[in-house]
Amino acid sequence: MLDSPLKLHPSVALRPEPFGALAYHYDNRRLIFLKHPTIVDVVKDLAQHPDLRSTLSAHGIDEQQWDNYDKAICSLIESDVVVAR
Amino acid sequence: MTALTERMKDGLDAPICITWELTYSCNLSCVHCLSSSGRRDPKELTTEEAFRVVDELRDMQVFYVNIGGGEPMIRRDFFEIVEYATSSGVGVKFSTNGTYIDAATAQRLAAMEYLDIQISLDGADAATNDAIRGEGSYDTAMTAMRHLKDAGFGEFKISVVITRHNIAQLDEFKAIADEFGAQLRITRLRPSGRAVDTWEELHPTLDQQRTLHQWLLGHGENVLTGDSFFHLNALGESLPGLNLCGAGRVVCLIDPIGDVYACPFVIHDEFLAGNVRDDGGFAAVWRTSDCFTELRGPQSAGACASCGSWDACQGGCMAAKFFTGLPLDGPDPECVGGDGEYALASAGAIPRPSGDHSKPVAVQLGRRSNV
């Protein structure tokens, strides 16, 4: 997924929480927990960069951790919080 | 217990989900009504006041409310309030007995966005349902569901409170839901409201609870439960969900007169945190009330501290304990380890719910003959 251009689904709202954020999908009425503040920043910023890789890099995230972020984003794609653009 | 669940126990800046009962008025008199509804309360929120509540929820980013009652559709401004909420980005799921959903209303509902409907049904046949919800209520609910299906509403919910008498009908409920393209939601019977007097004869037996646990595991996330059966987790495998009592931490109740309680099942002064009409409104009640602050503090496991299942069941439901006269830091009355039954034998006096809005029982007045 690292090379894909992505964005936050337009029907998803994010509410900041101490643990990260609460995401609500207005289309399917599902609540999703984003369990880390950094992943919240990355998700919010996806549309500003050519792909996931450059988003991670812009946020100064250590390359060794990209795999974990890739997995987290994949699971958010599954729940339709993040979509291709 | 995950780090996330631990965090939720400390409470959030805003609730994840709110139950908002719009009126105590209801055309039915269900024997297990958690808010003892029947008659409207003269102090109920006005339309304007309801709008202000919605404004607050929008500002706090509460994404949706569960609207109920009473029968919320009885309010003449029902659609006005719902439309105000959904257009403010506060989604609505409302619970109804279906009486006021005719073909035209179903079409109106089907055309609305961010709206979900929950039809209450407590038996898979008329006899079982009507014994709880009153004569004719089964047919009323089925008719409403047919209208919703015909109007193309999509996947609404069928909401069942599980009792000793309908627990054998789980597969039939699922079949009814499938027939209407609906999703089945089953929740736990609490001894709240009028059920304070009927819980003892209606709540499932221990054997039935075991069957329910297995059935829920078999159906996974296809059947909704509002996370209400987490006390069953002590039977072994955990059910999907947060596995915690969210009262005052991630959920709460706003009642028809604006009183804010820790959850929909504890309408009692003990769990009254404030009123949306107070200075600072709902947000202040949620964030600073003594009642909610206390619920977010560390809770003692009490008599359950030495039980190996505590992590799995968290001691069960606060409301169930409270309204059966059990201490809050002990076993749930339906503890699957059997400790609840034991505790009930020496339970204290049973508290009465704060308000009773039940309709008066009609009595025949006769002329006094010898005055």
Interface residues (C-beta under 8 A of the other chain):
Chain A: A13 R15 E17 P18 F19 L22 Y24 Y26 R29 L31 F33 K35
Chain B: A3 L4 R7 L12 D13 A14 I16 Q61 F63 Y64 G89 G91 K93 Y114 D116
